[in-house]
Every structure is written in C-alpha cells, then in structure tokens.
Amino acid sequence: MGKKRRWEEASVAPGASRLKPSLGASIQIPRVLVEVIALYYNVAKCLEATMSVTTVRLGQDVEETLDVLSDKLQRSKSWLINQALKEFIERHELEQIRWKETLDAMESVANGQFISGDAVHTWLRSWGTRNEIVPPRVGQ
C-alpha cells in the first residue's frame, strides 16, 4: 500500500482551491468539490466515532479475494468484512432461535402435547368433500 498523502490548502482565485500534496506538485480544484470532500470527511469521521476497530488476521487467499471484491463492488474492505460479519451474526441468531423452537417442540411431544399424523391425514382427506371436518386440535 502506498504512503498516505497529506493535503494542505493554498490560497488561489475565488471559487477554487489549490490543494498541494506534501509529496509533490499542487493541483487546482473547484471550491464546491473541496466543500463536498470536507462534508464527506466530516460524515466519515462521525461514522468512525460510532464504530470500533478490530484487527483480523486473514489468509493470503482471503485477502486477495477481498481485494478483488472490493474493487469489483467499489466498496472498502472494511465495509465488506462488516457486512459479512453482520450476515453471519444474523444467521447464527436465527439458528439459535430455531434450535430453541426445536427443543420446545420436543418437550411438547414428550408431554403429550401434539396432533397425531393420522388425525392430520384424516382432516386433509376431508378437504373439498361434503363432510369436511374441522382441523384437529392438540390431544385429539
């Protein structure tokens, strides 16, 4: 990764700004663009204030794939990692909910709180007939 450049503002004609990187020549940039950049910078600083920093060691293959995706999607590697972790956490939470529901269902069966398969099949076979029956209930 290249060195970070520091920019300093120099005075120029009204409506424009001259930014000069500490490593080289200066360039003239319209004042409105400088204001947009400043706004973006301030928003980014506010977002940084609400986020923490975590260091992650990545395998070379993962790092290379992350670089390719970052370029392709025009998103930062940090954004991609954050999205992947959010999706992983959501999926894990959903798995935990499903596991709890499974355990609850198994407990209900153990306590005799279930509808038999025969009762459900009888009910389904009655659909569309003159003698359609009401849905079965627990304990029937």
C-alpha positions as CSV (number, residue, x, y, z in Angstrom):
1,M,0.0,0.0,0.0
2,G,1.3,3.5,-0.9
3,K,2.1,6.3,1.6
4,K,-0.8,8.4,2.7
5,R,-0.6,11.9,1.3
6,R,-1.3,14.9,3.4
7,W,-3.0,17.8,1.7
8,E,-2.8,21.4,2.6
9,E,-4.9,24.2,1.2
10,A,-3.2,27.1,-0.6
11,S,-4.9,30.4,-1.5
12,V,-6.0,30.8,-5.1
13,A,-8.6,32.5,-7.2
14,P,-12.1,32.9,-5.8
15,G,-14.3,29.9,-6.3
16,A,-11.4,27.5,-6.5
17,S,-8.9,25.9,-4.1
18,R,-5.4,24.7,-4.6
19,L,-4.5,21.5,-2.7
20,K,-0.9,20.6,-2.5
21,P,0.2,17.1,-1.5
22,S,3.1,17.1,0.8
23,L,5.0,14.8,-1.6
24,G,4.6,16.7,-4.9
25,A,3.0,19.4,-7.2
26,S,-0.2,21.3,-6.5
27,I,-3.5,20.9,-8.4
28,Q,-6.4,23.4,-8.7
29,I,-9.8,22.0,-7.5
30,P,-13.2,23.9,-7.7
31,R,-14.2,25.2,-4.3
32,V,-17.6,23.3,-4.4
33,L,-15.6,20.0,-4.7
34,V,-13.5,20.9,-1.8
35,E,-16.7,21.6,0.2
36,V,-18.1,18.2,-0.8
37,I,-14.9,16.5,0.2
38,A,-14.9,18.3,3.5
39,L,-18.5,17.2,4.1
40,Y,-17.7,13.6,3.2
41,Y,-14.7,13.7,5.5
42,N,-16.8,15.0,8.4
43,V,-19.5,12.4,7.9
44,A,-16.8,9.7,7.7
45,K,-15.3,11.0,11.0
46,C,-18.8,10.8,12.6
47,L,-19.3,7.2,11.4
48,E,-15.8,6.3,12.7
49,A,-16.8,7.6,16.1
50,T,-19.6,5.1,16.3
51,M,-17.5,2.1,15.2
52,S,-14.8,0.3,17.0
53,V,-11.6,-1.1,15.4
54,T,-10.8,-4.8,15.5
55,T,-7.7,-6.4,14.0
56,V,-8.2,-9.6,11.9
57,R,-5.6,-11.9,10.5
58,L,-6.5,-13.1,7.0
59,G,-5.1,-15.8,4.9
60,Q,-3.4,-14.7,1.7
61,D,-6.2,-16.3,-0.4
62,V,-8.9,-14.5,1.6
63,E,-7.0,-11.2,1.4
64,E,-6.7,-11.5,-2.4
65,T,-10.3,-12.4,-2.8
66,L,-11.3,-9.5,-0.6
67,D,-9.2,-7.1,-2.7
68,V,-10.9,-8.3,-5.9
69,L,-14.4,-8.0,-4.4
70,S,-13.5,-4.5,-3.0
71,D,-12.5,-3.3,-6.5
72,K,-15.4,-5.0,-8.2
73,L,-18.1,-3.7,-5.8
74,Q,-16.4,-0.4,-5.3
75,R,-16.6,-0.8,-1.5
76,S,-13.9,-0.8,1.1
77,K,-12.6,-4.0,2.5
78,S,-13.7,-2.8,5.9
79,W,-17.3,-2.4,4.6
80,L,-17.2,-5.9,3.1
81,I,-15.9,-7.5,6.3
82,N,-18.5,-5.7,8.3
83,Q,-21.3,-6.9,6.0
84,A,-20.1,-10.5,6.1
85,L,-20.0,-10.4,9.9
86,K,-23.4,-8.9,10.2
87,E,-24.9,-11.6,8.0
88,F,-23.0,-14.3,10.0
89,I,-24.3,-13.0,13.3
90,E,-27.9,-12.7,11.9
91,R,-27.7,-16.3,10.6
92,H,-26.3,-17.6,13.9
93,E,-29.0,-15.8,15.9
94,L,-31.7,-17.4,13.6
95,E,-30.1,-20.8,14.1
96,Q,-30.3,-20.3,17.9
97,I,-34.0,-19.4,17.7
98,R,-34.7,-22.4,15.5
99,W,-32.8,-24.7,17.9
100,K,-34.8,-23.3,20.9
101,E,-38.1,-23.9,19.0
102,T,-37.0,-27.4,18.2
103,L,-36.2,-28.2,21.8
104,D,-39.6,-26.6,22.9
105,A,-41.4,-28.8,20.3
106,M,-39.6,-31.9,21.5
107,E,-40.6,-31.1,25.1
108,S,-44.2,-30.6,24.0
109,V,-44.2,-34.1,22.3
110,A,-42.7,-35.6,25.5
111,N,-45.5,-34.0,27.5
112,G,-48.2,-35.4,25.1
113,Q,-49.0,-32.1,23.5
114,F,-49.1,-32.9,19.8
115,I,-51.5,-33.7,17.0
116,S,-51.2,-37.2,15.6
117,G,-50.3,-37.8,11.9
118,D,-53.5,-39.9,11.5
119,A,-55.7,-37.0,12.7
120,V,-54.0,-34.6,10.3
121,H,-54.3,-37.0,7.3
122,T,-58.0,-37.6,8.0
123,W,-58.6,-33.9,8.1
124,L,-56.7,-33.3,4.9
125,R,-58.6,-36.1,3.1
126,S,-61.9,-34.4,4.1
127,W,-61.0,-31.2,2.2
128,G,-63.3,-30.5,-0.7
129,T,-65.8,-33.1,0.4
130,R,-69.3,-32.6,1.7
131,N,-68.2,-33.9,5.1
132,E,-65.2,-31.6,5.6
133,I,-64.1,-31.7,9.2
134,V,-62.6,-29.0,11.4
135,P,-58.8,-29.0,11.9
136,P,-57.6,-31.4,14.6
137,R,-56.5,-30.0,18.0
138,V,-53.8,-31.0,20.4
139,G,-54.8,-34.1,22.4
140,Q,-57.4,-35.4,20.0
